[in-house]
Amino acid sequence: MHGVPPRCMPRKGPRRGYIPGVFQRCVPAVTEADDWGKEARVEQDSDMALWDPIPDPGETTITRAIGPLELQVRRHRDEWHLAIAYHPHGNTGGNDPHTASEAGAASQSWRRWVVQDGSGGLGVVPVMPDRAVVVRPEFPIVLPPAEKATFYVSVPVWMRVVALPGDRALLDAPTVVLSKIWFGDFAAGELCYSIKSRARRHLAEDDAPGGCLAVCPVEVTNASPRDLALERLCIHVPYVGIFAGDGRLWTSHVSVSFEGDEQTAQVRYQTDAPSECSAPVERSKPRRTAPGRLSWRSLWGLPFLSTI
């Protein structure tokens, strides 16, 4: 696409639950992998041991599989050697690192980091993606005036490898390679990742989303006099941190309130663990600090385009 946003066109004609000229049909810009919505039903390992530190393996090559991502690690003298690969259906084997076969190790593309002190091993940290994510519910959701609802969106996290001691970042990589989509129009918009979600209203105790997914609670309030149709939600996930609790990963809370006839939106990104997460342990901080209370018009100067 060479940096040029694709064509985004307003919907034609009025439609119940939609505001003409406000919601847009957005065309994907770049596709790097099959839609994660199709992959999300593959069983994923929910054991938080996936994010435990990796001790110094010496010359032995060990493997850590997190969803479709496979990380290989070895230590040679004063260097860390790392390699990553992706498998379409993930790896549902055991969590413990294992000795890789010579053929498997040779098939990787290795990178080397000179780190004198390797006594602490490597930290493996879940972090949120480096771009906003556009969430497309399986079915359009309509919120009538004065209604409020909380949705739980599962977002594939990234893996950050840090050298210990010191937390020196060596590598950032997505656990799931997502498609990209341009969200907005020619004058204003941004390149985002695209995911499908059931946008669940409730989470069951035995419904852990897997070690490579973080549950993002999104509270939506319709303070406008019109029906609000949520066909696409753009969540700026670099503004939220990650917590572990109840056998799953969580993000901090996001709240959005749609207000007024012009469909302005006020957005808040919290910094604490969500109330749904008991005994939370912070695993990573937000990539960026949210600029306080946000509004769609202050960000883009355009009518509301279903973005949070």
C-alpha positions in Angstrom: 0.0 0.0 0.0 3.1 2.2 0.3 1.5 4.3 3.1 -1.6 5.2 1.2 -4.8 4.4 3.0 -7.4 2.3 1.2 -10.8 3.6 0.1 -13.2 4.0 3.0 -16.8 4.7 1.9 -19.9 5.8 4.0 -22.7 3.4 4.0 -25.4 4.1 1.5 -28.9 5.0 2.8 -30.3 5.0 6.3 -30.3 1.7 8.3 -31.8 1.0 11.6 -29.2 1.4 14.3 -26.8 3.2 12.1 -26.2 7.0 11.5 -25.8 7.8 7.8 -22.4 9.2 6.9 -20.9 8.3 10.3 -19.9 4.6 10.2 -17.6 3.6 7.4 -16.8 0.4 5.5 -13.0 0.0 5.8 -10.9 -2.1 3.4 -7.9 -4.1 4.9 -4.6 -2.6 3.9 -2.2 -5.5 4.4 -2.8 -9.1 5.2 0.0 -11.0 6.9 -1.9 -14.1 8.1 -5.3 -15.7 8.3 -7.8 -13.8 10.5 -7.1 -14.6 14.2 -10.9 -15.1 14.6 -10.5 -18.4 12.8 -7.5 -19.4 15.0 -9.1 -18.4 18.3 -11.0 -21.6 18.6 -7.8 -23.7 18.6 -7.1 -24.9 22.1 -4.4 -22.7 23.7 -2.5 -23.5 26.9 -3.7 -21.2 29.7 -0.9 -22.1 32.2 0.8 -18.9 33.3 4.1 -20.8 33.5 4.5 -19.9 29.8 5.6 -16.5 31.1 8.1 -17.8 33.7 11.7 -16.7 33.3 14.1 -18.9 31.3 17.2 -19.9 33.3 20.6 -19.8 31.6 20.5 -22.9 29.3 24.2 -22.9 28.5 25.0 -24.4 25.1 21.7 -26.4 25.2 19.0 -25.1 22.9 15.6 -24.9 24.6 12.1 -24.0 23.2 9.2 -22.1 24.6 5.9 -22.2 22.7 3.3 -19.5 23.3 0.3 -20.0 21.0 1.6 -20.1 17.4 4.9 -18.5 18.4 7.9 -20.7 19.1 10.9 -19.2 20.8 14.3 -20.9 20.8 17.1 -19.8 23.2 20.7 -20.7 23.9 23.6 -19.1 25.6 27.1 -19.1 24.1 29.9 -17.5 26.1 28.8 -13.8 26.5 26.0 -14.0 24.0 22.3 -14.7 23.9 21.1 -16.5 20.7 17.4 -16.2 20.0 15.2 -17.5 17.1 11.4 -17.3 16.6 9.1 -19.2 14.3 5.3 -19.5 13.8 3.2 -22.6 13.5 -0.3 -22.2 12.1 -2.1 -24.1 14.8 0.1 -23.3 17.7 1.8 -25.7 20.1 -0.4 -27.3 22.7 2.4 -29.5 24.1 3.9 -29.1 27.6 4.9 -25.8 29.0 8.4 -26.9 30.1 11.3 -26.0 27.8 12.7 -29.0 26.0 15.8 -29.8 24.1 15.3 -28.9 20.4 16.3 -31.3 17.7 19.3 -30.3 15.6 17.1 -30.1 12.5 14.6 -27.9 14.3 17.3 -25.6 15.5 19.0 -25.4 12.1 15.7 -24.3 10.5 15.5 -21.1 12.6 16.8 -17.7 11.7 19.0 -16.9 14.7 20.0 -13.4 16.1 22.7 -12.7 18.6 22.9 -10.2 21.5 26.2 -9.6 23.4 25.2 -9.5 27.1 28.1 -10.0 29.5 26.0 -11.0 32.6 23.7 -13.9 31.8 23.4 -15.2 35.3 19.7 -14.2 35.7 18.6 -15.9 32.5 15.9 -14.3 30.4 12.6 -12.8 31.3 9.6 -13.6 29.1 7.0 -10.8 29.4 3.6 -10.4 27.9 3.0 -6.9 26.5 0.2 -5.4 24.4 0.6 -4.9 20.6 2.4 -1.8 19.3 -0.6 -0.5 17.4 -4.3 -0.1 18.1 -6.6 -3.1 17.3 -9.8 -2.9 15.4 -12.2 -5.4 16.9 -15.0 -6.7 14.7 -17.8 -8.5 16.7 -19.1 -11.6 15.0 -22.5 -9.9 14.9 -23.2 -6.1 15.0 -24.2 -4.8 18.5 -26.7 -2.1 19.0 -26.9 -0.1 22.3 -30.1 1.9 22.7 -30.0 5.4 24.4 -29.2 5.4 28.2 -27.9 1.8 28.1 -24.5 0.6 29.4 -22.7 -2.7 28.8 -19.3 -4.2 29.4 -17.7 -6.4 26.7 -14.7 -8.7 27.2 -12.4 -8.7 24.2 -9.5 -11.2 23.9 -6.4 -9.6 22.4 -3.4 -11.6 21.2 -0.4 -10.3 23.2 3.2 -9.8 22.2 6.2 -11.5 23.8 9.0 -9.4 25.1 12.3 -11.1 26.0 14.5 -9.2 28.5 18.0 -10.0 29.8 18.2 -10.5 33.6 19.3 -8.9 35.7 18.5 -5.4 34.5 15.4 -6.0 32.4 17.2 -5.0 29.2 14.8 -5.6 26.3 16.2 -7.8 23.6 13.2 -8.8 21.4 9.6 -7.9 20.9 7.5 -10.3 18.8 3.7 -10.9 18.4 2.5 -14.3 19.6 0.0 -14.2 16.8 0.7 -12.5 13.4 -2.5 -10.4 12.7 -3.8 -8.8 9.6 -3.5 -5.0 9.3 -6.4 -2.7 8.5 -6.6 1.1 7.8 -9.1 2.7 10.1 -10.5 6.1 9.1 -10.6 8.0 5.8 -8.1 9.7 3.6 -7.8 12.8 5.8 -7.4 11.1 9.1 -6.9 7.5 10.3 -4.3 5.0 11.3 -2.9 1.6 10.5 -4.2 -0.9 13.0 -4.3 -4.7 13.6 -7.6 -6.5 12.9 -9.2 -9.2 15.0 -12.6 -10.8 15.3 -14.2 -11.2 18.7 -17.4 -12.5 20.2 -17.2 -9.5 22.5 -18.5 -11.6 25.3 -20.7 -10.1 28.0 -19.7 -12.7 30.7 -16.7 -14.9 31.3 -17.0 -18.4 32.8 -14.5 -19.7 35.2 -13.5 -22.6 32.9 -13.4 -20.2 29.9 -9.7 -19.2 30.1 -8.7 -17.7 26.7 -5.2 -19.1 26.7 -1.7 -17.9 27.6 -1.3 -15.8 24.4 -4.5 -13.8 24.9 -5.3 -11.0 27.3 -8.9 -10.2 28.3 -9.6 -6.4 27.8 -12.8 -5.2 29.6 -14.5 -2.5 27.6 -17.4 -0.6 29.2 -19.6 1.3 26.7 -22.2 3.9 27.6 -24.6 5.4 25.1 -25.4 8.8 26.5 -26.7 10.0 23.2 -30.4 10.2 22.1 -29.9 7.7 19.3 -29.2 4.0 18.9 -25.5 3.3 18.9 -24.3 0.6 16.5 -21.0 -1.0 17.3 -19.7 -2.7 14.2 -16.0 -1.9 14.7 -14.2 -0.8 17.8 -10.7 0.6 17.6 -9.0 0.1 21.0 -5.7 1.8 21.5 -4.2 -1.1 23.4 -0.7 0.5 23.8 -2.4 2.6 26.6 -3.2 -0.4 28.8 -1.0 -2.7 31.0 -1.3 -6.4 31.6 -2.1 -8.3 34.8 -2.2 -12.0 35.6 -4.9 -13.5 37.8 -7.4 -16.3 37.9 -5.3 -18.3 35.4 -5.5 -15.8 32.6 -4.1 -12.5 31.5 -6.1 -9.2 31.9 -5.7 -5.7 30.7 -6.6 -2.6 32.6 -10.1 -1.3 32.1 -11.3 0.9 29.1 -14.4 3.0 29.4 -16.1 5.0 26.6 -19.1 7.2 26.7 -20.9 8.4 23.6 -22.5 11.8 24.1 -24.5 14.4 22.2 -26.2 14.7 18.8 -22.8 14.9 17.1 -21.8 11.5 18.5 -18.7 12.6 20.3 -17.0 10.1 22.6 -15.1 10.4 25.9 -12.6 7.7 26.5 -10.7 6.7 29.6 -7.9 4.2 29.9 -7.4 3.0 33.5 -4.0 2.0 34.9 -5.1 -0.4 37.7 -6.1 -4.0 37.3 -9.8 -4.6 36.4 -12.2 -5.4 39.3 -12.9 -8.8 37.7 -9.3 -9.9 38.3 -8.7 -11.3 41.8 -5.3 -11.2 43.4 -3.8 -9.4 40.3 0.0 -9.5 39.6 1.2 -6.8 37.2 3.1 -8.4 34.3 3.8 -5.3 32.2 3.1 -1.6 32.0 1.4 0.2 29.1 3.7 0.9 26.1 2.6 4.5 26.1 0.9 6.8 28.6 -2.7 7.8 27.6 -3.2 11.5 27.4 -5.8 11.6 30.1 -9.5 12.0 29.1 -9.7 11.5 25.3 -12.4 12.5 22.8 -12.8 11.5 19.2 -13.0 15.1 18.0 -9.8 16.1 20.0 -8.0 13.2 18.3 -9.2 13.4 14.7 -11.6 16.4 14.3 -14.1 14.1 12.6 -17.5 12.7 13.4 -17.4 9.5 15.5 -16.2 6.5 13.5 -16.7 3.8 16.2 -13.2 4.2 17.7 -12.1 3.8 21.3 
